[in-house]
Amino acid sequence: MTNGIVKPAAAFKPKTGLGALTREILARFGILPVFIIVLGAIAGITPSLLNGDNIAQVLRQSSIAGVMALGATFVLISGRIDLSIGSLLSLASFVTIDVHERAGAGAALLAALGIGGAVGLVNGFIVGYLRLNPLIATLAMMSLLQGVTLVYSGGADIYVAHPDTTWFAVFGRGFLFGLPVPVLLFAALAVALGILLHMTAFGRKIFAIGGNETAAAFSGIDTRKTVALAYLIGGLTTSVAALIIASRVMGAQANTGAGYEFDVISAVILGGTSFLGGSGTMAGTVVGVVLLAFMQNGLLLLGLPYYLQWIITWGVIISAVWAEMAAKRKRILL
């Protein structure tokens, strides 16, 4: 105090400088700017990254994880997580090929959607209605589905006997208007599910539950049913991804989906969806999927080992969660 005037404490002075600017960027965009800068550096070293053929190939490959990520966005925004989608991809793709060989392409399509929907509903019931911890529940489901796949397959691979005589090939190998069908499926689902998430009452319920589940329940939202439906969407999108990968390879292995759950979660949170729920966009998820796919492709073009992708995935998850915590601290201080 000087001459009766109380000076404001230094702690309450607005912070400026590089640190404050960094926190502001993290609060608004997460780690996306850093990712884009690194990707730009890789493109500068390996111009073939932005070659037209390479871009088409990367988009085609990323459509599998991309379709899964669209459904995972609903689950994460609701404040939950689903670690079983990789094992579900393995089971659904294997059953799809097996049913195709026994009963044809139409039956294979229905089998894939049926398995994905059933597993999604079971996860939704366990997490939404029984209130089990989603991390533990879906981790257990991941183990169960992988075990079922191994028993069902006997550890052997399976392939379509006559790949050139079936319309099933359209999902993974087809083209429409000169564009790969997998990319078109990814884009169409992104638009449809984006409308569902951002322009319907159901989408608003998902955001409300992820933001504050207690308040959402007191406002009349059936939180159990909404969470269960989020898991159902996640299961169905994984089924579509299984159709794409099974059709592209015209076969399946017992471990086809191994590791996909981490790529999917990384892409979703890279796109700005909160790991704690309550915020996110479908457009952000699409951007996250594409950026992560190009990053992985760029590492391969640089001649770096494939397993570095796992390190990048770890870095994305840790950095995104750290950025979110930094943003939350900034809001609290303000």
C-alpha positions as CSV (number, residue, x, y, z in Angstrom):
1,M,0.0,0.0,0.0
2,T,1.4,3.4,-1.0
3,N,-0.4,6.7,0.0
4,G,-3.5,4.8,0.8
5,I,-3.6,3.2,-2.6
6,V,-3.6,-0.6,-2.8
7,K,-1.6,-1.9,-5.7
8,P,-2.9,-4.9,-7.4
9,A,-1.0,-8.1,-6.6
10,A,1.4,-9.3,-9.3
11,A,-0.4,-12.6,-9.4
12,F,-3.4,-10.8,-10.9
13,K,-1.6,-9.0,-13.6
14,P,-2.4,-10.2,-17.1
15,K,0.4,-12.4,-18.2
16,T,2.2,-11.7,-21.5
17,G,5.1,-13.1,-23.4
18,L,5.9,-16.3,-25.1
19,G,4.5,-18.5,-22.3
20,A,1.1,-16.8,-22.4
21,L,1.0,-16.9,-26.2
22,T,1.8,-20.7,-26.1
23,R,-1.0,-21.3,-23.5
24,E,-3.4,-19.3,-25.7
25,I,-2.6,-21.4,-28.7
26,L,-2.9,-24.6,-26.8
27,A,-6.3,-23.5,-25.4
28,R,-7.6,-22.7,-28.9
29,F,-6.0,-25.3,-31.1
30,G,-4.3,-28.0,-29.0
31,I,-1.2,-29.5,-30.6
32,L,-2.5,-29.2,-34.2
33,P,-0.3,-26.3,-35.1
34,V,2.8,-28.2,-33.9
35,F,1.7,-31.2,-35.9
36,I,1.2,-29.2,-39.0
37,I,4.6,-27.5,-38.7
38,V,6.3,-30.9,-38.3
39,L,4.3,-32.3,-41.3
40,G,5.4,-29.3,-43.4
41,A,9.0,-29.9,-42.5
42,I,8.7,-33.6,-43.6
43,A,7.0,-32.5,-46.9
44,G,10.0,-30.1,-47.5
45,I,12.4,-33.0,-47.1
46,T,10.4,-35.5,-49.1
47,P,8.3,-33.7,-51.7
48,S,6.8,-37.0,-52.8
49,L,4.6,-36.8,-49.7
50,L,2.4,-34.3,-51.5
51,N,2.5,-36.3,-54.8
52,G,-1.0,-36.8,-56.2
53,D,-0.7,-40.6,-56.2
54,N,0.6,-40.6,-52.7
55,I,-2.1,-38.4,-51.4
56,A,-4.8,-40.7,-52.9
57,Q,-3.1,-43.7,-51.4
58,V,-2.8,-42.1,-47.9
59,L,-6.5,-41.0,-48.0
60,R,-7.5,-44.5,-49.1
61,Q,-5.5,-46.1,-46.3
62,S,-6.7,-43.7,-43.6
63,S,-10.4,-44.3,-44.4
64,I,-10.4,-47.4,-42.3
65,A,-9.2,-45.7,-39.1
66,G,-11.2,-42.6,-40.2
67,V,-14.5,-44.4,-40.3
68,M,-13.8,-45.9,-36.8
69,A,-12.8,-42.5,-35.5
70,L,-16.1,-41.0,-36.5
71,G,-17.9,-43.3,-34.1
72,A,-15.3,-43.0,-31.4
73,T,-15.9,-39.2,-31.5
74,F,-19.4,-39.8,-30.0
75,V,-18.0,-42.0,-27.3
76,L,-15.2,-39.6,-26.3
77,I,-17.4,-36.5,-26.3
78,S,-19.8,-38.4,-24.0
79,G,-16.9,-38.7,-21.5
80,R,-16.2,-42.4,-22.2
81,I,-13.7,-44.5,-24.1
82,D,-13.8,-47.7,-26.1
83,L,-10.6,-49.8,-26.3
84,S,-12.4,-52.8,-27.8
85,I,-12.7,-51.4,-31.4
86,G,-9.5,-52.9,-32.6
87,S,-10.4,-56.4,-31.5
88,L,-13.9,-55.8,-32.9
89,L,-12.3,-54.9,-36.3
90,S,-10.4,-58.2,-36.2
91,L,-13.5,-60.3,-35.4
92,A,-15.9,-58.5,-37.8
93,S,-13.5,-58.7,-40.7
94,F,-12.8,-62.4,-40.2
95,V,-16.5,-63.3,-39.8
96,T,-17.3,-61.1,-42.9
97,I,-14.9,-63.1,-45.1
98,D,-16.0,-66.4,-43.6
99,V,-19.7,-65.6,-44.2
100,H,-18.9,-64.4,-47.7
101,E,-17.4,-67.7,-48.6
102,R,-20.3,-69.6,-47.2
103,A,-23.3,-67.4,-48.1
104,G,-22.2,-64.6,-50.4
105,A,-21.6,-60.9,-50.3
106,G,-25.0,-59.8,-49.1
107,A,-24.9,-62.1,-46.1
108,A,-21.4,-60.9,-45.3
109,L,-22.5,-57.3,-45.2
110,L,-25.3,-58.1,-42.8
111,A,-23.0,-60.2,-40.6
112,A,-20.5,-57.4,-40.3
113,L,-23.1,-54.9,-39.3
114,G,-24.8,-57.3,-37.0
115,I,-21.6,-58.1,-35.1
116,G,-20.6,-54.4,-34.7
117,G,-24.1,-53.4,-33.6
118,A,-24.3,-56.3,-31.1
119,V,-20.9,-55.5,-29.5
120,G,-21.7,-51.8,-29.4
121,L,-25.0,-52.5,-27.6
122,V,-23.3,-54.8,-25.1
123,N,-20.6,-52.2,-24.4
124,G,-23.3,-49.6,-24.1
125,F,-25.3,-51.6,-21.7
126,I,-22.3,-52.4,-19.5
127,V,-21.1,-48.8,-19.4
128,G,-24.3,-46.9,-19.7
129,Y,-26.8,-49.0,-17.7
130,L,-24.5,-51.1,-15.3
131,R,-22.3,-48.0,-14.8
132,L,-19.0,-50.0,-15.0
133,N,-15.8,-48.0,-15.6
134,P,-15.6,-47.6,-19.4
135,L,-11.8,-48.1,-19.4
136,I,-12.0,-51.4,-17.5
137,A,-15.2,-52.6,-19.3
138,T,-13.9,-52.1,-22.8
139,L,-10.5,-53.4,-22.0
140,A,-12.1,-56.6,-20.9
141,M,-14.2,-56.6,-24.0
142,M,-11.1,-56.2,-26.1
143,S,-9.6,-59.3,-24.5
144,L,-12.9,-61.2,-25.0
145,L,-13.2,-60.3,-28.6
146,Q,-9.6,-61.1,-29.4
147,G,-10.0,-64.5,-27.7
148,V,-13.2,-65.2,-29.6
149,T,-11.5,-64.3,-32.9
150,L,-8.6,-66.7,-32.2
151,V,-11.0,-69.5,-31.3
152,Y,-13.2,-68.9,-34.3
153,S,-10.2,-68.7,-36.7
154,G,-8.1,-71.4,-35.2
155,G,-5.2,-69.0,-35.7
156,A,-5.4,-69.4,-39.5
157,D,-5.9,-66.7,-42.1
158,I,-8.8,-66.8,-44.5
159,Y,-9.2,-65.4,-48.0
160,V,-11.8,-65.0,-50.7
161,A,-11.4,-67.9,-53.2
162,H,-12.5,-65.9,-56.2
163,P,-11.9,-62.2,-55.6
164,D,-12.6,-61.2,-59.2
165,T,-16.1,-62.6,-59.4
166,T,-17.7,-60.9,-56.4
167,W,-19.2,-57.4,-56.0
168,F,-17.9,-57.4,-52.4
169,A,-14.7,-55.9,-53.8
170,V,-16.4,-52.5,-54.2
171,F,-16.1,-51.5,-50.6
172,G,-12.3,-51.6,-50.5
173,R,-11.2,-51.7,-54.1
174,G,-13.9,-49.9,-56.0
175,F,-14.0,-46.4,-57.6
176,L,-16.9,-44.0,-58.1
177,F,-16.6,-40.9,-60.3
178,G,-12.8,-41.6,-60.3
179,L,-12.6,-41.5,-56.5
180,P,-11.8,-44.5,-54.2
181,V,-15.0,-45.9,-52.6
182,P,-13.4,-46.1,-49.2
183,V,-12.7,-42.4,-49.3
184,L,-16.2,-41.7,-50.4
185,L,-17.6,-43.8,-47.6
186,F,-15.5,-42.0,-45.1
187,A,-16.6,-38.6,-46.4
188,A,-20.3,-39.5,-46.6
189,L,-20.3,-40.9,-43.0
190,A,-18.4,-37.8,-41.8
191,V,-21.2,-35.6,-43.2
192,A,-24.0,-37.8,-41.9
193,L,-22.6,-38.3,-38.4
194,G,-21.5,-34.6,-38.3
195,I,-25.1,-33.6,-38.8
196,L,-26.2,-36.1,-36.2
197,L,-23.7,-34.8,-33.7
198,H,-24.0,-31.0,-34.3
199,M,-27.6,-30.5,-35.5
200,T,-29.8,-32.9,-33.6
201,A,-31.1,-33.2,-30.0
202,F,-29.2,-36.5,-29.7
203,G,-25.9,-34.7,-30.4
204,R,-26.7,-32.0,-27.9
205,K,-27.3,-34.7,-25.3
206,I,-23.9,-36.3,-26.0
207,F,-22.2,-32.9,-25.4
208,A,-24.3,-32.3,-22.2
209,I,-23.4,-35.7,-20.7
210,G,-19.7,-35.2,-21.5
211,G,-19.7,-31.7,-20.0
212,N,-21.6,-32.5,-16.8
213,E,-23.4,-35.8,-16.5
214,T,-25.1,-34.9,-13.2
215,A,-26.5,-31.7,-14.6
216,A,-27.6,-33.5,-17.8
217,A,-29.5,-36.1,-15.7
218,F,-31.3,-33.4,-13.7
219,S,-32.3,-31.7,-16.9
220,G,-34.2,-34.8,-18.0
221,I,-31.7,-36.5,-20.3
222,D,-31.7,-40.3,-20.2
223,T,-27.9,-40.5,-19.8
224,R,-27.9,-44.3,-19.8
225,K,-29.7,-44.6,-23.1
226,T,-27.6,-41.9,-24.7
227,V,-24.3,-43.4,-23.7
228,A,-25.5,-46.8,-24.9
229,L,-26.4,-45.3,-28.3
230,A,-23.0,-43.7,-28.5
231,Y,-21.4,-47.1,-28.1
232,L,-23.8,-48.5,-30.7
233,I,-22.6,-45.9,-33.2
234,G,-19.0,-46.8,-32.4
235,G,-19.7,-50.5,-33.0
236,L,-21.5,-49.8,-36.4
237,T,-18.7,-47.6,-37.7
238,T,-16.2,-50.3,-36.8
239,S,-18.3,-52.7,-38.8
240,V,-18.1,-50.4,-41.9
241,A,-14.3,-50.3,-41.4
242,A,-14.3,-54.1,-41.2
243,L,-16.1,-54.2,-44.6
244,I,-13.6,-51.9,-46.1
245,I,-10.5,-53.7,-44.9
246,A,-11.9,-57.2,-45.6
247,S,-12.9,-56.1,-49.1
248,R,-9.5,-54.4,-49.8
249,V,-7.4,-57.4,-48.7
250,M,-10.0,-60.0,-49.8
251,G,-9.1,-61.9,-46.7
252,A,-8.6,-61.5,-42.9
253,Q,-6.3,-62.4,-40.1
254,A,-7.0,-62.9,-36.4
255,N,-5.0,-59.8,-35.5
256,T,-6.2,-57.5,-38.4
257,G,-7.3,-54.8,-36.0
258,A,-4.4,-54.9,-33.5
259,G,-3.3,-51.4,-32.6
260,Y,-6.1,-49.6,-34.4
261,E,-7.8,-48.5,-31.2
262,F,-4.7,-46.3,-30.4
263,D,-4.5,-44.8,-33.8
264,V,-8.2,-44.0,-33.7
265,I,-8.1,-42.4,-30.2
266,S,-5.0,-40.4,-31.2
267,A,-6.6,-39.1,-34.3
268,V,-9.8,-38.0,-32.5
269,I,-8.0,-36.1,-29.7
270,L,-5.5,-34.7,-32.2
271,G,-8.6,-33.3,-33.9
272,G,-9.5,-31.4,-30.8
273,T,-12.0,-33.7,-29.0
274,S,-11.5,-33.5,-25.3
275,F,-10.2,-36.7,-23.7
276,L,-12.4,-35.8,-20.7
277,G,-15.5,-35.3,-22.7
278,G,-17.9,-32.4,-23.5
279,S,-16.2,-30.9,-26.5
280,G,-15.1,-31.8,-30.0
281,T,-16.2,-31.7,-33.7
282,M,-16.6,-34.2,-36.5
283,A,-14.6,-31.9,-38.8
284,G,-11.8,-31.9,-36.3
285,T,-11.8,-35.7,-36.2
286,V,-11.5,-35.8,-40.0
287,V,-8.5,-33.4,-39.9
288,G,-6.9,-35.4,-37.1
289,V,-7.2,-38.6,-39.1
290,V,-5.7,-37.2,-42.2
291,L,-2.9,-35.4,-40.4
292,L,-1.9,-38.5,-38.5
293,A,-2.0,-40.6,-41.6
294,F,0.2,-38.2,-43.5
295,M,2.6,-38.1,-40.5
296,Q,2.9,-41.9,-40.5
297,N,3.3,-41.9,-44.3
298,G,6.0,-39.2,-44.1
299,L,8.0,-41.2,-41.6
300,L,8.1,-44.1,-44.0
301,L,9.1,-41.9,-46.9
302,L,12.0,-40.6,-44.8
303,G,13.1,-44.2,-44.4
304,L,12.4,-44.4,-40.7
305,P,11.3,-47.7,-39.1
306,Y,7.6,-48.5,-39.0
307,Y,7.6,-48.9,-35.2
308,L,8.3,-45.2,-34.8
309,Q,4.6,-44.7,-35.5
310,W,3.9,-46.2,-32.1
311,I,6.1,-43.6,-30.5
312,I,4.4,-40.8,-32.5
313,T,1.0,-42.2,-31.3
314,W,2.2,-42.1,-27.7
315,G,3.4,-38.6,-28.2
316,V,0.1,-37.4,-29.7
317,I,-1.9,-38.8,-26.8
318,I,0.4,-37.4,-24.0
319,S,0.8,-34.0,-25.7
320,A,-2.9,-33.7,-26.4
321,V,-3.9,-34.5,-22.8
322,W,-1.2,-32.1,-21.5
323,A,-2.4,-29.4,-23.8
324,E,-6.0,-29.9,-22.5
325,M,-4.8,-29.6,-18.9
326,A,-2.8,-26.5,-19.7
327,A,-5.9,-25.0,-21.3
328,K,-8.0,-25.8,-18.3
329,R,-5.5,-24.2,-16.0
330,K,-5.6,-21.1,-18.1
331,R,-9.4,-20.9,-17.9
332,I,-9.3,-21.3,-14.1
333,L,-6.7,-18.5,-13.7
334,L,-8.8,-16.2,-15.9
